[in-house]
Amino acid sequence: MGKEELGPDGLPGHDYFLDAVNHIDQAVKSNAIAIGAAKGIVFSLVETLGSMVGDPDLPNHLKSGYMGALDLAAELEAKLDKMK
């Protein structure tokens, strides 16, 4: 509960996206989520992060953090595509 939902610029920190990707990855590993549902969630994360990274007004310090989260989400998406 110590994390702020939004930064001073009104945007979520990249750690929230990293947490989401890691949570989905763990849920898949423990069979706590259907593969199809995980794929849908990860697809949404990739699309959202892609839009944010593509925003020319996004400050560079946020862009680099979001890029890292996007890369991790894309890796999970590729992993999920190989399943079932």
N, C-alpha and C positions, 0 to 999 in steps of 0.2 A: 504494500500500500504506500510505500515511500515514493513511488514514481508519480510524476505529474503527467496527466493525460496529454496535455498539449504544451508545447514550448511557448516562449514569449512571442514567437512569430505566428502562433496559432496552428502550427503543424505538429503532428505526432513525431516523436523521436524515432530514429531507425531501430532502436532496441525493441520497440513494440512489434515491429515487423519481424525482426529476428526471433523474438519470443514466439510469435504466431507460427512461423515456419518450423521452429524446433518442436513446438507443441504438436503440430500435425505429424511431423516425422516420428515422434515418440508414440503417438496414437496409432500410427500405421504399424510400427514395430510391435506394439502390444496387442494388435488386432482390436483396438477399441473404437475404430472407425472403419467404415466401408471404404474400399479403394476408390470407388466412384465419387463418394463424398469428398474424400481427401483431394482427389484430382480437381474437383470443382472449386474447392476453397483455395488451393494453390494457384489455379488458373486465375482466380480473382485477385489474389495477391500479386501475381506477376503483372497482370494488366494495370492494377492500381499503381504499383511501384514504377512500372514503365512510363505511365503518364506523368508521375511526379518527377522522375528523372529527366523526362523530356521537356519539362517546364523551363523556359529560358530565364524566368525570374527567380528560380529557386537558388538560394545562396549556395556557394560551392561547398561549404562545410556540411550542409544537409545533403547535397547531391552525392557526395562521396559515401556517406553513411547509407543512403538509400540504395546506391549502386551495390554495396556489399550485401545488403538484404536481398536485392533483386537477383544477384548471382546465386545466393544460397537457395532462394525460392526456385530459380530455374534448374538448379541441380536436383532439387527434390522433385520437380515436375518431370524431369528426364527419368529419374529413378522410378517414379510412379507409372510412367508410360511403359516401362519394361515389365510391370507387374500385371497380372491377369489381363 
